[in-house]
Amino acid sequence: MTLAEKLARGVLDAMNAGDIAAVGPLVAPDFVDHGAPPWAPQGRDGYLQILGYVTGALKIRYEVHDIVAAGDKVAIRATAHGVNEVDMLGFEPTGKPYAMHTMHLYRESGGLLVEHWGIRDEIGVLWQVGALPRPAPAGFGVAGKLEG
């Protein structure tokens, strides 16, 4: 197991335990979260604040499916399980649970995580909780629609 993988697993374990303070020693003071919304604070303190919101308000817990590590980077494919109990992307809460597909990439340097990139299926969450209607499939299974 690489150091990057060990540190990233530590972040997910701490989040799942609701122990956000345990993440602090794993990330650099100038940590950059490229997956955060543009208005979100950066640095270690900003990352801990975001994780507190994610685990506290959104009640997200991660189910890890794959971890691939090489050198100073680690990629994680996981499902974030949560409950829609707060305003989400401008939509009223519905109280419904959801499962959101996610991908994460962390980079380690000097014994700490220094960067994170995250991709989340937020549209899928809005469909699951009923905030947005699911679109009707367009063209799938209809001969000639996808040819060309």
C-alpha beads as a LAMMPS data file, in Angstrom:
LAMMPS data file: protein, C-alpha beads

148 atoms
147 bonds

1 atom types
1 bond types

-500.0 500.0 xlo xhi
-500.0 500.0 ylo yhi
-500.0 500.0 zlo zhi

Masses

1 110.0

Atoms # bond

1 1 1 0.000 0.000 0.000
2 1 1 1.411 3.384 -0.993
3 1 1 1.480 6.301 1.432
4 1 1 -1.066 8.136 -0.744
5 1 1 -3.470 5.190 -0.424
6 1 1 -2.954 4.947 3.333
7 1 1 -3.697 8.659 3.766
8 1 1 -6.755 8.596 1.466
9 1 1 -8.163 5.544 3.261
10 1 1 -7.644 7.467 6.497
11 1 1 -9.765 10.348 5.150
12 1 1 -12.621 8.033 4.142
13 1 1 -12.463 6.076 7.405
14 1 1 -12.577 9.308 9.411
15 1 1 -15.526 10.586 7.369
16 1 1 -17.435 7.337 7.799
17 1 1 -16.785 7.487 11.551
18 1 1 -17.868 11.131 11.699
19 1 1 -14.441 12.054 13.085
20 1 1 -13.501 14.972 10.832
21 1 1 -10.786 16.154 13.242
22 1 1 -8.862 12.962 12.392
23 1 1 -8.516 14.221 8.796
24 1 1 -6.491 17.277 9.852
25 1 1 -3.178 15.446 10.356
26 1 1 -3.559 13.738 6.963
27 1 1 -3.716 16.870 4.782
28 1 1 -1.306 19.736 4.184
29 1 1 -2.079 23.223 5.548
30 1 1 -2.304 24.531 1.955
31 1 1 -4.423 21.575 0.729
32 1 1 -6.239 22.278 -2.576
33 1 1 -9.633 20.682 -3.180
34 1 1 -10.218 20.997 -6.931
35 1 1 -13.554 19.181 -6.528
36 1 1 -15.030 21.770 -4.163
37 1 1 -17.529 24.395 -5.309
38 1 1 -15.809 27.629 -6.415
39 1 1 -17.038 29.537 -3.347
40 1 1 -15.782 26.922 -0.873
41 1 1 -12.820 27.778 1.357
42 1 1 -9.490 26.128 0.544
43 1 1 -6.622 24.894 2.679
44 1 1 -6.780 22.343 5.476
45 1 1 -9.313 24.360 7.463
46 1 1 -11.561 24.791 4.435
47 1 1 -11.388 21.085 3.613
48 1 1 -12.324 20.132 7.169
49 1 1 -15.231 22.571 7.022
50 1 1 -16.479 21.013 3.766
51 1 1 -16.119 17.477 5.132
52 1 1 -18.019 18.506 8.260
53 1 1 -20.896 19.693 6.089
54 1 1 -20.767 16.584 3.893
55 1 1 -20.881 14.179 6.832
56 1 1 -23.040 16.253 9.196
57 1 1 -25.671 17.976 7.053
58 1 1 -25.680 15.629 4.055
59 1 1 -25.055 12.534 6.235
60 1 1 -22.803 11.023 3.580
61 1 1 -21.024 7.749 4.229
62 1 1 -18.782 6.167 1.595
63 1 1 -18.889 2.631 0.267
64 1 1 -15.547 2.044 -1.464
65 1 1 -15.542 -0.148 -4.576
66 1 1 -12.056 0.307 -6.052
67 1 1 -8.769 1.882 -5.039
68 1 1 -5.890 2.197 -7.479
69 1 1 -2.633 3.696 -6.263
70 1 1 0.611 4.478 -8.056
71 1 1 3.422 6.696 -6.863
72 1 1 2.093 9.844 -5.231
73 1 1 -1.517 9.429 -6.456
74 1 1 -4.506 7.317 -5.458
75 1 1 -7.849 6.985 -7.265
76 1 1 -10.987 5.872 -5.462
77 1 1 -14.329 4.810 -6.945
78 1 1 -17.026 4.906 -4.298
79 1 1 -20.720 5.332 -3.691
80 1 1 -21.720 8.125 -1.325
81 1 1 -24.856 7.193 0.602
82 1 1 -26.775 10.115 2.080
83 1 1 -30.168 11.528 2.968
84 1 1 -31.635 14.643 1.344
85 1 1 -32.491 16.590 4.504
86 1 1 -31.074 19.991 3.497
87 1 1 -31.356 22.301 0.492
88 1 1 -29.373 20.644 -2.295
89 1 1 -28.228 22.752 -5.222
90 1 1 -31.207 25.078 -4.715
91 1 1 -33.817 22.313 -4.327
92 1 1 -35.919 21.807 -1.209
93 1 1 -35.142 18.725 0.916
94 1 1 -37.285 15.641 0.367
95 1 1 -36.050 13.438 3.227
96 1 1 -35.261 10.653 0.760
97 1 1 -32.056 8.594 0.813
98 1 1 -29.745 8.507 -2.190
99 1 1 -26.674 6.744 -3.539
100 1 1 -24.286 8.959 -5.516
101 1 1 -21.527 7.587 -7.737
102 1 1 -18.197 9.341 -7.058
103 1 1 -14.585 9.289 -8.185
104 1 1 -11.743 10.817 -6.202
105 1 1 -8.094 11.422 -6.985
106 1 1 -5.676 12.459 -4.253
107 1 1 -2.027 13.494 -4.542
108 1 1 0.445 13.082 -1.703
109 1 1 3.612 15.088 -1.153
110 1 1 5.892 15.279 1.859
111 1 1 3.869 12.692 3.782
112 1 1 0.529 14.535 3.489
113 1 1 -2.309 14.775 1.009
114 1 1 -1.907 18.027 -0.906
115 1 1 -4.586 17.888 -3.624
116 1 1 -7.986 16.324 -4.302
117 1 1 -10.116 16.124 -7.436
118 1 1 -13.659 14.819 -7.122
119 1 1 -16.397 13.933 -9.560
120 1 1 -19.943 13.394 -8.295
121 1 1 -23.197 12.396 -9.990
122 1 1 -25.236 15.223 -8.462
123 1 1 -27.884 15.135 -11.233
124 1 1 -28.491 11.465 -10.419
125 1 1 -29.044 12.424 -6.777
126 1 1 -31.605 15.052 -7.742
127 1 1 -33.471 12.412 -9.784
128 1 1 -33.340 9.883 -6.928
129 1 1 -34.740 12.251 -4.317
130 1 1 -37.457 13.558 -6.639
131 1 1 -36.130 17.120 -6.888
132 1 1 -35.918 16.783 -10.686
133 1 1 -38.046 14.569 -12.922
134 1 1 -36.165 11.839 -14.729
135 1 1 -35.954 12.613 -18.452
136 1 1 -37.521 10.183 -20.883
137 1 1 -34.956 8.262 -22.934
138 1 1 -34.525 9.850 -26.337
139 1 1 -33.765 7.565 -29.239
140 1 1 -32.593 4.466 -27.387
141 1 1 -33.917 1.332 -29.020
142 1 1 -35.391 3.231 -31.952
143 1 1 -33.951 2.068 -35.269
144 1 1 -32.214 4.769 -37.219
145 1 1 -32.024 7.316 -34.382
146 1 1 -28.429 6.539 -33.431
147 1 1 -27.125 5.678 -36.870
148 1 1 -25.384 8.129 -39.003

Bonds

1 1 1 2
2 1 2 3
3 1 3 4
4 1 4 5
5 1 5 6
6 1 6 7
7 1 7 8
8 1 8 9
9 1 9 10
10 1 10 11
11 1 11 12
12 1 12 13
13 1 13 14
14 1 14 15
15 1 15 16
16 1 16 17
17 1 17 18
18 1 18 19
19 1 19 20
20 1 20 21
21 1 21 22
22 1 22 23
23 1 23 24
24 1 24 25
25 1 25 26
26 1 26 27
27 1 27 28
28 1 28 29
29 1 29 30
30 1 30 31
31 1 31 32
32 1 32 33
33 1 33 34
34 1 34 35
35 1 35 36
36 1 36 37
37 1 37 38
38 1 38 39
39 1 39 40
40 1 40 41
41 1 41 42
42 1 42 43
43 1 43 44
44 1 44 45
45 1 45 46
46 1 46 47
47 1 47 48
48 1 48 49
49 1 49 50
50 1 50 51
51 1 51 52
52 1 52 53
53 1 53 54
54 1 54 55
55 1 55 56
56 1 56 57
57 1 57 58
58 1 58 59
59 1 59 60
60 1 60 61
61 1 61 62
62 1 62 63
63 1 63 64
64 1 64 65
65 1 65 66
66 1 66 67
67 1 67 68
68 1 68 69
69 1 69 70
70 1 70 71
71 1 71 72
72 1 72 73
73 1 73 74
74 1 74 75
75 1 75 76
76 1 76 77
77 1 77 78
78 1 78 79
79 1 79 80
80 1 80 81
81 1 81 82
82 1 82 83
83 1 83 84
84 1 84 85
85 1 85 86
86 1 86 87
87 1 87 88
88 1 88 89
89 1 89 90
90 1 90 91
91 1 91 92
92 1 92 93
93 1 93 94
94 1 94 95
95 1 95 96
96 1 96 97
97 1 97 98
98 1 98 99
99 1 99 100
100 1 100 101
101 1 101 102
102 1 102 103
103 1 103 104
104 1 104 105
105 1 105 106
106 1 106 107
107 1 107 108
108 1 108 109
109 1 109 110
110 1 110 111
111 1 111 112
112 1 112 113
113 1 113 114
114 1 114 115
115 1 115 116
116 1 116 117
117 1 117 118
118 1 118 119
119 1 119 120
120 1 120 121
121 1 121 122
122 1 122 123
123 1 123 124
124 1 124 125
125 1 125 126
126 1 126 127
127 1 127 128
128 1 128 129
129 1 129 130
130 1 130 131
131 1 131 132
132 1 132 133
133 1 133 134
134 1 134 135
135 1 135 136
136 1 136 137
137 1 137 138
138 1 138 139
139 1 139 140
140 1 140 141
141 1 141 142
142 1 142 143
143 1 143 144
144 1 144 145
145 1 145 146
146 1 146 147
147 1 147 148
